[in-house]
Amino acid sequence: MRIVLIGPPGAGKGTQARVLAGLLSVPAISSGDLFRAETSRGTALGELVQRHTDAGELVPDELTAAVVTGRLREPDAADGFLLDGFPRTVGQAELLEEALGKDGTVIDAVLALGLPDEEIVQRLTGRRLCPACGTTVHTVFSPPRVPDRCDGCVGPLVRRADDTEETVLRRLALYAEQTVPLLRWYAARDLLFPVDAAGTVREVSDRMSSALAAVAR
């Protein structure tokens, strides 16, 4: 199957992408991971990506599509894939549709994770990271035994710069502006399957599997 996974920040896309890709035995392909790989290898595409990110700009749709569609042509994606983080806009979706059409393939389903904004804000602003050992906790859902201290190495816990309420609200506004129209675009093509992202990882992955079972029928 060829799946697109869409959702707002904090909805658990990365975690669910890994779970679902494992169940389907297809690669989970993240545009962010691809950008980092191209940049680290020093490819021409990577240099273009780095130029935009260094300038604080969004990577243009055409460049993003070129990086992702190039990955989709690799052998392990021949029988299916799961896209995480791409497309984000209608323009990117159109480029993806055009690229897949040249190979005679199409997207089978788009899973849209949904979560109320107030829960997303709580999820992201409550995250804390231990810079020393990389442990991540949550002040509400998985609080450390000692406040502001890592359970593992007892180092100080910090909040990531992009987990402040102001930054989270700005990211949600950007999602509403750029990606919500994409949901309507896919809904008009009868490809959109909303999935409630509240609950445990297992509960959400079960809902995703149920949605895909409907596609298979």
N, C-alpha and C positions, 0 to 999 in steps of 0.2 A: 504493500500500500504506500501511497504518497500522501503524506499528511503535513498540514501546516498547523502549528500550535501558536495561538495568539492569546495575550492576556496582559493586564496592566502590571506595572512594577509591584513586586511583593506577592503576586498571585501564585508563585511557585512553579513558573514555567521550566526553569532549568532542572529542578528535581523531577518534575513529571515527564519532561522530555527523556531523561535518562531511563526512567522506569518503563515508559511506553515503548521506547526504542528497543529495550531489552526484550519485552514481551513479543514485539513484532519481528525481532531479529533484523532490524534495519539500522543504519547509522543515524544518530542524532546530530544534526548539522546546525551549528550556531554561527551566525554571521560575526559576532564578536570574537569567537575563537578563531575563525578564519582570518579576520583582520590581523589579530595578534600573530598568527602563524606566518602570514605573508610578510608582515613587518619584520619579524625576527629572522626570516630567511633572506631579507634584503632584495626581494623580487621587485620588478618594475611596478606591479600593482601595489605591493607593500609600501613602496616609496610614495606613491600617490596617496594612499590611505594616510600615511604618516604626515604628509604635508597638510592635509585637511585637519587632522586631529591636533596637530601642533598649533594650528591657527585657531583652534577652538570652534571649528566648523563641523557641521554634519557631513558625513561622507555622501557625495551625490548618488542619486538613485542608480544611475547608469554604472557607476563604479562598483557599488554594492552588488548589483545584479551580476556584473561580470565575475566578481569573486565567487559568489554563491553558485551560479550556474556552471562555472568551471569545476567546482567541487562535485556537482551533481553528475558530471560526466565520468567520474572515477568508477572503477568496476564494482566497488562495494555498494554503490547506490543504484546499480542497474535494475534491481528488482524492487526497489522502494527506499524511502527515506522519511525522516521526520525533520521538518524545518523549525528551528527555534530562533526567533528574533528577526526573521525575514519571511515574507514582506511585512513592512510596518506601515506602508502607505499604499494608496490605490495605484500610484505611479509605479511603485516597485512590483505590485501584483501584476500589472499589465506587462511589465518587462519579463517577469517570470513566466507568465502564460505564453508569451511569444516565444521564449527560449524553449520551453517544454514542447510547444507545438511543432517546432522544427524537428524534434526527435520523435514525434508521434505519441507523446505522453501527456497526461493531464493530472491535476491534483484530484485526489479521491475524496478528501474531506478536510474541513477546517474546524478544529476544536478551539472554542473560545472560552477560556477560563474567566469566570466572573466573580468579583468580590466587592462588597461595598467599600467606598472610599475610606470611611472611618475605620474599618478593620485593617485596610492596607496601611493607613497611617500608624495604627497601633503596632502592627507587625514590624514595620521598618524602623520606626523611631525607638522601639524597645530593643533592637539588636545591639549587642556589645561584642567586641572582638578583643582577643588577647594578641597583641603584636608579637609577643615572644614565641608562642607556640601555635598560633593560628586558630585556637579554639573559639567557637562562636556560641554565645548564649543569648537568652532573651530575658529581660527583666520581669516579664509576666509569665511566659509559657515555660521557660526553663531557667529560672533564676539561679545564680551561683550560691553556694553555701554561705560564703562570706560576701556581703555586698561589695561590688566593684573590684572583686578579686577573682582570678581564674582558679577553678577547682583543680586544674592539673598542675600548673607551675607556680601558682599563687602570684603571678604577675598582675599588674593593673589592667583592668578592662577599659577600653575606650569605645567611643561611638564613631563610626565612619562619618566622614565629612558629608557624604551624600545621603545620610540617614536622618538629617535634621527635618523637622516638620516642614519648614519653609521649602527645602529642596524636594521633599516627597510630594508636596502639593503642586510644585512647579512641574514635576515629572508627570503627575496625573493630569494636569491641564494639557500638557503636550500630547499625552496619550489620547485624550478626548478630542483634541484638534486634528491629529494626524491619523490615528488608528481606528477610532470609532467609525468614520466613514468607510474604512476598509471592511469592517464587519457587515455593513449594509451592502457593500459591493459583492461580497461573497454570499450573503443571504439571497440576493437577487439571482444568484446562479445555483441556488438550492444546495450549496456546499457547507453551509454553516451549521455547526452543532454546539449550542451553548452548554457549558459544564460548570456546575457550582464548585468553586474552588475552596469553600469552607470545609473545615474538618481535617482529619489526619491525612497523611500522604496516601495511605492505603484506601481510604474512603474516596478520595478524589480520583485516584488511578482506577478504581473500580467503576466510577461513573464514566470515565473516559473510555474504558473498555466496553461498557454497555453501549455508548454512543457509536463506537466503531462496529459493534456487532450489528447495529441497525443498518449501517452502511453496507456491510457485507451481504445482508439479506437483499 
